[in-house]
Amino acid sequence: MKTQRKADIVVGCGIALFGIFIIYASTLIKGGAAHQLPPETFPMVVGILMLLCGAGLAFKSWNIRGADLAIPWPDREGVRTIMVVLAGVAAYILLLNPLGLPLATFLYIAFSTWYLT
């Protein structure tokens, strides 16, 4: 059975692993001037924060005692909503180059707000 506790543990571990990957990838960045902040600083900080937050979520969920909430699978309407949102993201990605970032982002946010409310 799918439960909220198990889902939080898996998501927390996934975020932590992604944070480790970002930390490693940031060490591969080269360049930058000596008197400025090195270019790998921001990705390193983001990776560390993701690692800490993901590990914190997994650890907190691991230590929860008591009744565990069951996660119901989405019904037909839920699956349709997920598919429309994924199609909207795909359309956004495809429209980025032809329309440009500001217009494509405006259209995506307008569509998502209209559809999800």
C-alpha positions in Angstrom: 0.0 0.0 0.0 1.2 3.5 -0.9 1.5 5.7 2.2 2.5 9.3 2.9 5.4 8.2 5.1 6.9 6.0 2.4 6.4 8.6 -0.2 8.1 11.3 1.9 11.1 9.0 2.6 11.5 8.2 -1.1 11.2 11.9 -2.2 13.5 13.0 0.6 16.2 10.5 -0.5 15.7 11.5 -4.1 16.2 15.2 -3.4 19.2 14.4 -1.2 20.8 12.3 -4.0 20.1 15.1 -6.5 21.8 17.5 -4.1 24.8 15.3 -4.0 24.9 15.3 -7.8 24.7 19.1 -7.9 27.5 19.4 -5.4 29.7 17.1 -7.5 28.8 18.9 -10.8 29.6 22.3 -9.2 33.1 21.1 -8.5 33.6 20.6 -12.2 32.9 24.3 -13.0 36.1 26.1 -13.9 36.9 29.8 -14.6 36.1 33.1 -12.9 38.2 35.9 -11.7 40.3 35.7 -8.6 38.8 38.8 -7.0 35.2 37.7 -7.5 33.1 34.9 -6.0 33.9 31.7 -7.9 31.2 30.5 -10.4 30.7 27.3 -8.6 29.6 29.0 -5.3 25.8 29.3 -6.1 25.4 25.7 -7.4 27.4 24.4 -4.5 25.1 26.3 -2.0 21.9 25.0 -3.8 23.3 21.5 -3.8 24.1 21.6 -0.1 20.6 23.0 0.7 19.0 20.3 -1.4 21.0 17.6 0.4 20.1 19.0 3.8 16.4 19.5 3.0 16.1 16.1 1.4 17.9 14.3 4.2 15.8 16.2 6.7 12.5 15.2 5.1 13.6 11.6 4.9 14.8 11.5 8.5 11.7 13.3 9.8 9.4 10.9 7.9 11.4 7.9 9.0 10.9 8.8 12.7 7.1 9.4 12.5 5.2 7.1 14.7 1.5 6.6 14.6 -1.2 6.2 12.0 0.2 6.4 8.4 -2.0 8.1 5.8 -2.8 6.0 2.8 -2.3 7.8 -0.6 -5.2 7.1 -2.9 -4.4 6.8 -6.6 -5.9 9.6 -8.7 -9.2 8.9 -10.3 -10.0 9.5 -14.0 -10.3 13.2 -13.4 -7.0 13.3 -11.5 -5.2 11.5 -14.3 -6.7 13.9 -16.9 -5.5 16.9 -14.8 -2.0 15.5 -14.6 -1.9 14.8 -18.3 -3.1 18.3 -19.2 -0.5 19.9 -16.9 2.3 17.8 -18.4 1.1 18.8 -21.9 1.2 22.4 -20.8 4.8 22.1 -19.6 5.7 20.4 -22.9 4.1 23.2 -24.9 5.9 25.7 -22.8 9.2 24.1 -23.5 8.4 23.9 -27.3 7.4 27.6 -27.4 10.4 29.0 -25.5 12.5 29.5 -28.6 9.9 30.7 -31.1 8.1 33.1 -28.7 10.8 34.0 -26.2 10.9 33.6 -22.5 8.6 36.4 -21.4 5.7 35.6 -23.8 6.0 31.8 -23.4 6.1 32.1 -19.6 3.1 34.5 -19.6 1.1 32.1 -21.7 2.1 29.1 -19.6 1.2 30.7 -16.3 -2.0 32.1 -17.7 -3.1 28.7 -19.0 -2.1 26.9 -15.8 -3.9 29.4 -13.6 -7.0 29.2 -15.7 -7.0 25.4 -15.9 -6.1 24.6 -12.3 -8.5 27.1 -10.6 
